[in-house]
């Protein structure tokens, strides 16, 4: 099994988008329930569901600045290959939140000497 880092992108942090959409507490609970159901279907191939991210920072040799990449969350999952990771992420609840939502997947290569 390979390990994949999944990054969730959106136009704004989750809570800000929910407020802008006029979401009720019930709407937010339904969105969270959809995520929990997805995680439950994943089982052991989702060792870390991650969570919402706020305060993105870009560091360079010249200093730091706010990141413009709009990463709002992450997960770590395991699959045989990229196609397997993509299949796990099909119909993910993140896509249903807002048309701006995207998911980015990166396969993690094992470093020499690591399992």
N, CA, C and O atoms as a GROMACS GRO file, in nm:
protein
  460
    1UNK      N    1   0.085  -0.119   0.000
    1UNK     CA    2   0.000   0.000   0.000
    1UNK      C    3   0.089   0.125   0.000
    1UNK      O    4   0.192   0.130   0.067
    2UNK      N    5   0.046   0.221  -0.076
    2UNK     CA    6   0.113   0.351  -0.080
    2UNK      C    7   0.035   0.449   0.007
    2UNK      O    8  -0.085   0.433   0.031
    3UNK      N    9   0.105   0.551   0.052
    3UNK     CA   10   0.044   0.656   0.134
    3UNK      C   11   0.022   0.779   0.046
    3UNK      O   12   0.106   0.812  -0.037
    4UNK      N   13  -0.092   0.845   0.066
    4UNK     CA   14  -0.128   0.963  -0.010
    4UNK      C   15  -0.168   1.075   0.085
    4UNK      O   16  -0.239   1.054   0.183
    5UNK      N   17  -0.121   1.195   0.054
    5UNK     CA   18  -0.166   1.314   0.126
    5UNK      C   19  -0.273   1.379   0.040
    5UNK      O   20  -0.252   1.407  -0.078
    6UNK      N   21  -0.387   1.402   0.101
    6UNK     CA   22  -0.502   1.461   0.032
    6UNK      C   23  -0.520   1.601   0.086
    6UNK      O   24  -0.531   1.621   0.207
    7UNK      N   25  -0.523   1.698  -0.003
    7UNK     CA   26  -0.544   1.837   0.039
    7UNK      C   27  -0.675   1.886  -0.019
    7UNK      O   28  -0.702   1.872  -0.139
    8UNK      N   29  -0.754   1.945   0.066
    8UNK     CA   30  -0.885   1.997   0.027
    8UNK      C   31  -0.872   2.148   0.003
    8UNK      O   32  -0.824   2.221   0.089
    9UNK      N   33  -0.914   2.192  -0.114
    9UNK     CA   34  -0.908   2.334  -0.151
    9UNK      C   35  -1.050   2.389  -0.162
    9UNK      O   36  -1.143   2.319  -0.203
   10UNK      N   37  -1.064   2.516  -0.124
   10UNK     CA   38  -1.191   2.587  -0.140
   10UNK      C   39  -1.161   2.736  -0.143
   10UNK      O   40  -1.050   2.779  -0.112
   11UNK      N   41  -1.258   2.813  -0.180
   11UNK     CA   42  -1.239   2.958  -0.194
   11UNK      C   43  -1.219   3.028  -0.061
   11UNK      O   44  -1.166   3.139  -0.056
   12UNK      N   45  -1.260   2.963   0.048
   12UNK     CA   46  -1.251   3.023   0.181
   12UNK      C   47  -1.253   2.911   0.286
   12UNK      O   48  -1.294   2.798   0.254
   13UNK      N   49  -1.211   2.940   0.409
   13UNK     CA   50  -1.222   2.838   0.514
   13UNK      C   51  -1.366   2.790   0.531
   13UNK      O   52  -1.461   2.864   0.504
   14UNK      N   53  -1.381   2.668   0.576
   14UNK     CA   54  -1.511   2.601   0.589
   14UNK      C   55  -1.615   2.687   0.662
   14UNK      O   56  -1.724   2.710   0.609
   15UNK      N   57  -1.581   2.734   0.781
   15UNK     CA   58  -1.680   2.809   0.861
   15UNK      C   59  -1.720   2.938   0.791
   15UNK      O   60  -1.837   2.978   0.796
   16UNK      N   61  -1.627   3.004   0.726
   16UNK     CA   62  -1.659   3.127   0.654
   16UNK      C   63  -1.755   3.097   0.539
   16UNK      O   64  -1.852   3.171   0.519
   17UNK      N   65  -1.730   2.990   0.464
   17UNK     CA   66  -1.820   2.954   0.354
   17UNK      C   67  -1.958   2.920   0.406
   17UNK      O   68  -2.058   2.961   0.347
   18UNK      N   69  -1.966   2.846   0.516
   18UNK     CA   70  -2.096   2.809   0.571
   18UNK      C   71  -2.174   2.935   0.613
   18UNK      O   72  -2.295   2.944   0.590
   19UNK      N   73  -2.104   3.031   0.674
   19UNK     CA   74  -2.171   3.155   0.714
   19UNK      C   75  -2.218   3.232   0.592
   19UNK      O   76  -2.330   3.284   0.591
   20UNK      N   77  -2.134   3.242   0.489
   20UNK     CA   78  -2.171   3.314   0.368
   20UNK      C   79  -2.291   3.251   0.299
   20UNK      O   80  -2.372   3.321   0.237
   21UNK      N   81  -2.304   3.119   0.310
   21UNK     CA   82  -2.417   3.049   0.248
   21UNK      C   83  -2.541   3.052   0.336
   21UNK      O   84  -2.646   3.001   0.296
   22UNK      N   85  -2.531   3.112   0.455
   22UNK     CA   86  -2.645   3.118   0.545
   22UNK      C   87  -2.680   2.982   0.604
   22UNK      O   88  -2.796   2.956   0.635
   23UNK      N   89  -2.581   2.897   0.620
   23UNK     CA   90  -2.604   2.762   0.670
   23UNK      C   91  -2.652   2.765   0.815
   23UNK      O   92  -2.604   2.844   0.896
   24UNK      N   93  -2.745   2.679   0.844
   24UNK     CA   94  -2.794   2.663   0.981
   24UNK      C   95  -2.706   2.561   1.054
   24UNK      O   96  -2.622   2.495   0.994
   25UNK      N   97  -2.727   2.551   1.183
   25UNK     CA   98  -2.656   2.450   1.262
   25UNK      C   99  -2.685   2.310   1.207
   25UNK      O  100  -2.597   2.224   1.204
   26UNK      N  101  -2.807   2.288   1.164
   26UNK     CA  102  -2.845   2.159   1.107
   26UNK      C  103  -2.770   2.132   0.977
   26UNK      O  104  -2.729   2.019   0.951
   27UNK      N  105  -2.753   2.236   0.893
   27UNK     CA  106  -2.677   2.222   0.769
   27UNK      C  107  -2.533   2.181   0.799
   27UNK      O  108  -2.477   2.093   0.733
   28UNK      N  109  -2.473   2.246   0.898
   28UNK     CA  110  -2.334   2.216   0.935
   28UNK      C  111  -2.323   2.074   0.990
   28UNK      O  112  -2.226   2.003   0.961
   29UNK      N  113  -2.420   2.033   1.069
   29UNK     CA  114  -2.420   1.897   1.122
   29UNK      C  115  -2.436   1.794   1.010
   29UNK      O  116  -2.373   1.689   1.013
   30UNK      N  117  -2.519   1.824   0.911
   30UNK     CA  118  -2.539   1.733   0.798
   30UNK      C  119  -2.409   1.721   0.717
   30UNK      O  120  -2.374   1.611   0.673
   31UNK      N  121  -2.339   1.832   0.698
   31UNK     CA  122  -2.212   1.829   0.626
   31UNK      C  123  -2.110   1.743   0.702
   31UNK      O  124  -2.040   1.662   0.643
   32UNK      N  125  -2.103   1.761   0.833
   32UNK     CA  126  -2.011   1.682   0.915
   32UNK      C  127  -2.050   1.534   0.913
   32UNK      O  128  -1.963   1.447   0.909
   33UNK      N  129  -2.179   1.507   0.915
   33UNK     CA  130  -2.226   1.369   0.909
   33UNK      C  131  -2.184   1.303   0.778
   33UNK      O  132  -2.144   1.187   0.776
   34UNK      N  133  -2.192   1.378   0.668
   34UNK     CA  134  -2.150   1.324   0.538
   34UNK      C  135  -2.001   1.289   0.540
   34UNK      O  136  -1.961   1.186   0.485
   35UNK      N  137  -1.920   1.373   0.603
   35UNK     CA  138  -1.776   1.345   0.615
   35UNK      C  139  -1.753   1.220   0.700
   35UNK      O  140  -1.670   1.136   0.666
   36UNK      N  141  -1.826   1.208   0.810
   36UNK     CA  142  -1.808   1.094   0.899
   36UNK      C  143  -1.851   0.964   0.830
   36UNK      O  144  -1.789   0.859   0.849
   37UNK      N  145  -1.957   0.971   0.749
   37UNK     CA  146  -2.000   0.853   0.674
   37UNK      C  147  -1.895   0.813   0.571
   37UNK      O  148  -1.868   0.694   0.553
   38UNK      N  149  -1.836   0.913   0.503
   38UNK     CA  150  -1.730   0.884   0.408
   38UNK      C  151  -1.612   0.819   0.480
   38UNK      O  152  -1.558   0.718   0.433
   39UNK      N  153  -1.572   0.874   0.593
   39UNK     CA  154  -1.461   0.818   0.670
   39UNK      C  155  -1.491   0.675   0.714
   39UNK      O  156  -1.404   0.589   0.712
   40UNK      N  157  -1.615   0.650   0.754
   40UNK     CA  158  -1.656   0.516   0.794
   40UNK      C  159  -1.645   0.416   0.680
   40UNK      O  160  -1.604   0.302   0.700
   41UNK      N  161  -1.683   0.459   0.559
   41UNK     CA  162  -1.670   0.371   0.442
   41UNK      C  163  -1.524   0.342   0.410
   41UNK      O  164  -1.491   0.235   0.359
   42UNK      N  165  -1.437   0.437   0.438
   42UNK     CA  166  -1.293   0.419   0.411
   42UNK      C  167  -1.230   0.316   0.504
   42UNK      O  168  -1.143   0.240   0.462
   43UNK      N  169  -1.273   0.314   0.628
   43UNK     CA  170  -1.215   0.221   0.724
   43UNK      C  171  -1.067   0.242   0.744
   43UNK      O  172  -1.021   0.355   0.762
   44UNK      N  173  -0.990   0.131   0.740
   44UNK     CA  174  -0.848   0.135   0.770
   44UNK      C  175  -0.763   0.206   0.665
   44UNK      O  176  -0.648   0.239   0.693
   45UNK      N  177  -0.816   0.231   0.545
   45UNK     CA  178  -0.736   0.300   0.444
   45UNK      C  179  -0.730   0.451   0.469
   45UNK      O  180  -0.666   0.524   0.393
   46UNK      N  181  -0.797   0.497   0.573
   46UNK     CA  182  -0.794   0.638   0.612
   46UNK      C  183  -0.736   0.648   0.753
   46UNK      O  184  -0.810   0.669   0.849
   47UNK      N  185  -0.602   0.634   0.767
   47UNK     CA  186  -0.544   0.637   0.900
   47UNK      C  187  -0.552   0.774   0.968
   47UNK      O  188  -0.543   0.784   1.090
   48UNK      N  189  -0.569   0.880   0.888
   48UNK     CA  190  -0.582   1.014   0.947
   48UNK      C  191  -0.678   1.096   0.863
   48UNK      O  192  -0.647   1.132   0.749
   49UNK      N  193  -0.795   1.126   0.919
   49UNK     CA  194  -0.894   1.206   0.847
   49UNK      C  195  -0.849   1.352   0.840
   49UNK      O  196  -0.888   1.424   0.748
   50UNK      N  197  -0.770   1.396   0.936
   50UNK     CA  198  -0.727   1.534   0.937
   50UNK      C  199  -0.837   1.624   0.987
   50UNK      O  200  -0.925   1.581   1.062
   51UNK      N  201  -0.833   1.747   0.945
   51UNK     CA  202  -0.935   1.840   0.989
   51UNK      C  203  -0.921   1.973   0.918
   51UNK      O  204  -0.831   1.991   0.836
   52UNK      N  205  -1.010   2.066   0.949
   52UNK     CA  206  -1.004   2.197   0.886
   52UNK      C  207  -0.872   2.268   0.920
   52UNK      O  208  -0.818   2.251   1.030
   53UNK      N  209  -0.825   2.345   0.826
   53UNK     CA  210  -0.702   2.421   0.846
   53UNK      C  211  -0.733   2.569   0.834
   53UNK      O  212  -0.814   2.611   0.752
   54UNK      N  213  -0.666   2.648   0.917
   54UNK     CA  214  -0.678   2.794   0.913
   54UNK      C  215  -0.538   2.852   0.926
   54UNK      O  216  -0.449   2.788   0.981
   55UNK      N  217  -0.520   2.971   0.878
   55UNK     CA  218  -0.391   3.038   0.896
   55UNK      C  219  -0.279   2.980   0.812
   55UNK      O  220  -0.173   2.948   0.865
   56UNK      N  221  -0.298   2.967   0.680
   56UNK     CA  222  -0.194   2.915   0.592
   56UNK      C  223  -0.082   3.016   0.577
   56UNK      O  224  -0.106   3.136   0.564
   57UNK      N  225   0.042   2.967   0.580
   57UNK     CA  226   0.160   3.053   0.570
   57UNK      C  227   0.256   2.995   0.468
   57UNK      O  228   0.281   2.874   0.467
   58UNK      N  229   0.311   3.080   0.383
   58UNK     CA  230   0.411   3.039   0.284
   58UNK      C  231   0.546   3.091   0.333
   58UNK      O  232   0.562   3.210   0.361
   59UNK      N  233   0.644   3.001   0.343
   59UNK     CA  234   0.779   3.038   0.386
   59UNK      C  235   0.874   3.029   0.268
   59UNK      O  236   0.870   2.933   0.191
   60UNK      N  237   0.960   3.129   0.253
   60UNK     CA  238   1.062   3.129   0.149
   60UNK      C  239   1.193   3.177   0.210
   60UNK      O  240   1.196   3.217   0.327
   61UNK      N  241   1.300   3.172   0.133
   61UNK     CA  242   1.428   3.225   0.181
   61UNK      C  243   1.418   3.373   0.213
   61UNK      O  244   1.493   3.425   0.296
   62UNK      N  245   1.326   3.441   0.148
   62UNK     CA  246   1.309   3.586   0.167
   62UNK      C  247   1.219   3.620   0.285
   62UNK      O  248   1.209   3.738   0.322
   63UNK      N  249   1.152   3.523   0.344
   63UNK     CA  250   1.064   3.550   0.456
   63UNK      C  251   0.935   3.471   0.447
   63UNK      O  252   0.933   3.359   0.396
   64UNK      N  253   0.830   3.529   0.498
   64UNK     CA  254   0.702   3.459   0.499
   64UNK      C  255   0.590   3.554   0.456
   64UNK      O  256   0.600   3.676   0.466
   65UNK      N  257   0.482   3.492   0.407
   65UNK     CA  258   0.363   3.566   0.367
   65UNK      C  259   0.245   3.471   0.373
   65UNK      O  260   0.262   3.350   0.384
   66UNK      N  261   0.127   3.526   0.365
   66UNK     CA  262   0.007   3.443   0.364
   66UNK      C  263   0.007   3.358   0.237
   66UNK      O  264   0.040   3.406   0.129
   67UNK      N  265  -0.030   3.232   0.251
   67UNK     CA  266  -0.038   3.143   0.136
   67UNK      C  267  -0.162   3.175   0.055
   67UNK      O  268  -0.267   3.209   0.111
   68UNK      N  269  -0.150   3.163  -0.078
   68UNK     CA  270  -0.265   3.188  -0.165
   68UNK      C  271  -0.319   3.058  -0.223
   68UNK      O  272  -0.392   3.061  -0.323
   69UNK      N  273  -0.286   2.945  -0.164
   69UNK     CA  274  -0.324   2.816  -0.221
   69UNK      C  275  -0.460   2.765  -0.173
   69UNK      O  276  -0.508   2.663  -0.223
   70UNK      N  277  -0.522   2.832  -0.079
   70UNK     CA  278  -0.658   2.798  -0.035
   70UNK      C  279  -0.674   2.653   0.011
   70UNK      O  280  -0.775   2.590  -0.018
   71UNK      N  281  -0.575   2.602   0.084
   71UNK     CA  282  -0.586   2.469   0.143
   71UNK      C  283  -0.668   2.484   0.271
   71UNK      O  284  -0.632   2.561   0.360
   72UNK      N  285  -0.780   2.411   0.279
   72UNK     CA  286  -0.869   2.426   0.393
   72UNK      C  287  -0.876   2.299   0.480
   72UNK      O  288  -0.943   2.299   0.583
   73UNK      N  289  -0.807   2.192   0.437
   73UNK     CA  290  -0.808   2.068   0.514
   73UNK      C  291  -0.718   1.966   0.449
   73UNK      O  292  -0.666   1.986   0.339
   74UNK      N  293  -0.700   1.855   0.520
   74UNK     CA  294  -0.615   1.747   0.468
   74UNK      C  295  -0.662   1.614   0.523
   74UNK      O  296  -0.734   1.607   0.623
   75UNK      N  297  -0.620   1.508   0.458
   75UNK     CA  298  -0.636   1.371   0.507
   75UNK      C  299  -0.514   1.292   0.460
   75UNK      O  300  -0.443   1.334   0.369
   76UNK      N  301  -0.492   1.180   0.524
   76UNK     CA  302  -0.392   1.085   0.478
   76UNK      C  303  -0.464   0.955   0.454
   76UNK      O  304  -0.537   0.906   0.540
   77UNK      N  305  -0.444   0.899   0.334
   77UNK     CA  306  -0.508   0.771   0.305
   77UNK      C  307  -0.407   0.675   0.242
   77UNK      O  308  -0.299   0.716   0.199
   78UNK      N  309  -0.444   0.549   0.238
   78UNK     CA  310  -0.360   0.446   0.181
   78UNK      C  311  -0.436   0.376   0.069
   78UNK      O  312  -0.555   0.349   0.080
   79UNK      N  313  -0.364   0.347  -0.040
   79UNK     CA  314  -0.423   0.278  -0.154
   79UNK      C  315  -0.311   0.208  -0.230
   79UNK      O  316  -0.193   0.236  -0.209
   80UNK      N  317  -0.350   0.117  -0.317
   80UNK     CA  318  -0.251   0.044  -0.397
   80UNK      C  319  -0.176   0.137  -0.492
   80UNK      O  320  -0.056   0.120  -0.515
   81UNK      N  321  -0.248   0.236  -0.548
   81UNK     CA  322  -0.188   0.327  -0.646
   81UNK      C  323  -0.275   0.452  -0.655
   81UNK      O  324  -0.375   0.465  -0.585
   82UNK      N  325  -0.235   0.545  -0.743
   82UNK     CA  326  -0.309   0.671  -0.757
   82UNK      C  327  -0.452   0.646  -0.802
   82UNK      O  328  -0.544   0.714  -0.756
   83UNK      N  329  -0.473   0.548  -0.890
   83UNK     CA  330  -0.610   0.518  -0.935
   83UNK      C  331  -0.695   0.470  -0.817
   83UNK      O  332  -0.813   0.504  -0.807
   84UNK      N  333  -0.635   0.392  -0.728
   84UNK     CA  334  -0.706   0.348  -0.609
   84UNK      C  335  -0.740   0.463  -0.517
   84UNK      O  336  -0.850   0.468  -0.460
   85UNK      N  337  -0.647   0.556  -0.502
   85UNK     CA  338  -0.673   0.676  -0.420
   85UNK      C  339  -0.785   0.758  -0.481
   85UNK      O  340  -0.873   0.806  -0.410
   86UNK      N  341  -0.782   0.773  -0.611
   86UNK     CA  342  -0.886   0.849  -0.680
   86UNK      C  343  -1.023   0.784  -0.660
   86UNK      O  344  -1.122   0.853  -0.640
   87UNK      N  345  -1.028   0.652  -0.665
   87UNK     CA  346  -1.155   0.581  -0.646
   87UNK      C  347  -1.210   0.604  -0.505
   87UNK      O  348  -1.330   0.620  -0.487
   88UNK      N  349  -1.122   0.607  -0.405
   88UNK     CA  350  -1.165   0.631  -0.267
   88UNK      C  351  -1.226   0.770  -0.254
   88UNK      O  352  -1.318   0.791  -0.175
   89UNK      N  353  -1.175   0.866  -0.332
   89UNK     CA  354  -1.219   1.005  -0.320
   89UNK      C  355  -1.336   1.041  -0.411
   89UNK      O  356  -1.386   1.154  -0.405
   90UNK      N  357  -1.380   0.948  -0.495
   90UNK     CA  358  -1.496   0.976  -0.580
   90UNK      C  359  -1.618   1.006  -0.492
   90UNK      O  360  -1.637   0.944  -0.388
   91UNK      N  361  -1.697   1.100  -0.534
   91UNK     CA  362  -1.820   1.136  -0.463
   91UNK      C  363  -1.793   1.180  -0.319
   91UNK      O  364  -1.875   1.157  -0.230
   92UNK      N  365  -1.677   1.242  -0.296
   92UNK     CA  366  -1.641   1.290  -0.162
   92UNK      C  367  -1.733   1.405  -0.122
   92UNK      O  368  -1.768   1.487  -0.208
   93UNK      N  369  -1.772   1.415   0.005
   93UNK     CA  370  -1.862   1.523   0.047
   93UNK      C  371  -1.804   1.663   0.030
   93UNK      O  372  -1.880   1.761   0.024
   94UNK      N  373  -1.672   1.675   0.021
   94UNK     CA  374  -1.611   1.807   0.000
   94UNK      C  375  -1.660   1.870  -0.130
   94UNK      O  376  -1.679   1.991  -0.137
   95UNK      N  377  -1.680   1.788  -0.233
   95UNK     CA  378  -1.726   1.839  -0.362
   95UNK      C  379  -1.866   1.898  -0.355
   95UNK      O  380  -1.901   1.982  -0.438
   96UNK      N  381  -1.945   1.857  -0.259
   96UNK     CA  382  -2.085   1.901  -0.249
   96UNK      C  383  -2.101   2.033  -0.174
   96UNK      O  384  -2.209   2.093  -0.175
   97UNK      N  385  -1.994   2.078  -0.108
   97UNK     CA  386  -2.005   2.199  -0.026
   97UNK      C  387  -2.021   2.325  -0.111
   97UNK      O  388  -2.105   2.410  -0.080
   98UNK      N  389  -1.941   2.337  -0.216
   98UNK     CA  390  -1.937   2.460  -0.294
   98UNK      C  391  -1.872   2.428  -0.429
   98UNK      O  392  -1.784   2.343  -0.435
   99UNK      N  393  -1.912   2.494  -0.538
   99UNK     CA  394  -1.850   2.465  -0.668
   99UNK      C  395  -1.699   2.492  -0.672
   99UNK      O  396  -1.630   2.437  -0.758
  100UNK      N  397  -1.648   2.574  -0.581
  100UNK     CA  398  -1.505   2.605  -0.579
  100UNK      C  399  -1.421   2.492  -0.520
  100UNK      O  400  -1.298   2.494  -0.531
  101UNK      N  401  -1.483   2.396  -0.458
  101UNK     CA  402  -1.410   2.292  -0.386
  101UNK      C  403  -1.337   2.197  -0.480
  101UNK      O  404  -1.393   2.149  -0.579
  102UNK      N  405  -1.212   2.171  -0.447
  102UNK     CA  406  -1.127   2.079  -0.522
  102UNK      C  407  -1.051   1.991  -0.424
  102UNK      O  408  -1.034   2.026  -0.307
  103UNK      N  409  -1.006   1.877  -0.473
  103UNK     CA  410  -0.923   1.788  -0.393
  103UNK      C  411  -0.794   1.762  -0.470
  103UNK      O  412  -0.797   1.733  -0.590
  104UNK      N  413  -0.683   1.773  -0.401
  104UNK     CA  414  -0.551   1.748  -0.459
  104UNK      C  415  -0.491   1.627  -0.387
  104UNK      O  416  -0.499   1.617  -0.265
  105UNK      N  417  -0.432   1.535  -0.463
  105UNK     CA  418  -0.378   1.412  -0.407
  105UNK      C  419  -0.231   1.399  -0.444
  105UNK      O  420  -0.194   1.417  -0.561
  106UNK      N  421  -0.147   1.368  -0.346
  106UNK     CA  422  -0.004   1.350  -0.368
  106UNK      C  423   0.040   1.216  -0.310
  106UNK      O  424   0.014   1.187  -0.193
  107UNK      N  425   0.106   1.135  -0.392
  107UNK     CA  426   0.160   1.009  -0.341
  107UNK      C  427   0.291   1.038  -0.268
  107UNK      O  428   0.374   1.116  -0.314
  108UNK      N  429   0.308   0.974  -0.152
  108UNK     CA  430   0.428   0.992  -0.071
  108UNK      C  431   0.525   0.880  -0.104
  108UNK      O  432   0.492   0.762  -0.091
  109UNK      N  433   0.644   0.916  -0.146
  109UNK     CA  434   0.747   0.817  -0.175
  109UNK      C  435   0.820   0.782  -0.045
  109UNK      O  436   0.850   0.870   0.036
  110UNK      N  437   0.848   0.654  -0.025
  110UNK     CA  438   0.925   0.613   0.090
  110UNK      C  439   1.069   0.656   0.073
  110UNK      O  440   1.127   0.641  -0.035
  111UNK      N  441   1.127   0.709   0.178
  111UNK     CA  442   1.267   0.748   0.178
  111UNK      C  443   1.351   0.620   0.198
  111UNK      O  444   1.305   0.526   0.262
  112UNK      N  445   1.472   0.617   0.143
  112UNK     CA  446   1.557   0.499   0.165
  112UNK      C  447   1.570   0.468   0.314
  112UNK      O  448   1.594   0.557   0.396
  113UNK      N  449   1.554   0.342   0.347
  113UNK     CA  450   1.564   0.299   0.486
  113UNK      C  451   1.433   0.303   0.561
  113UNK      O  452   1.427   0.259   0.676
  114UNK      N  453   1.326   0.355   0.499
  114UNK     CA  454   1.194   0.357   0.564
  114UNK      C  455   1.107   0.252   0.500
  114UNK      O  456   1.122   0.220   0.382
  115UNK      N  457   1.015   0.196   0.580
  115UNK     CA  458   0.925   0.093   0.531
  115UNK      C  459   0.838   0.141   0.426
  115UNK      O  460   0.756   0.066   0.375
   0.00000   0.00000   0.00000
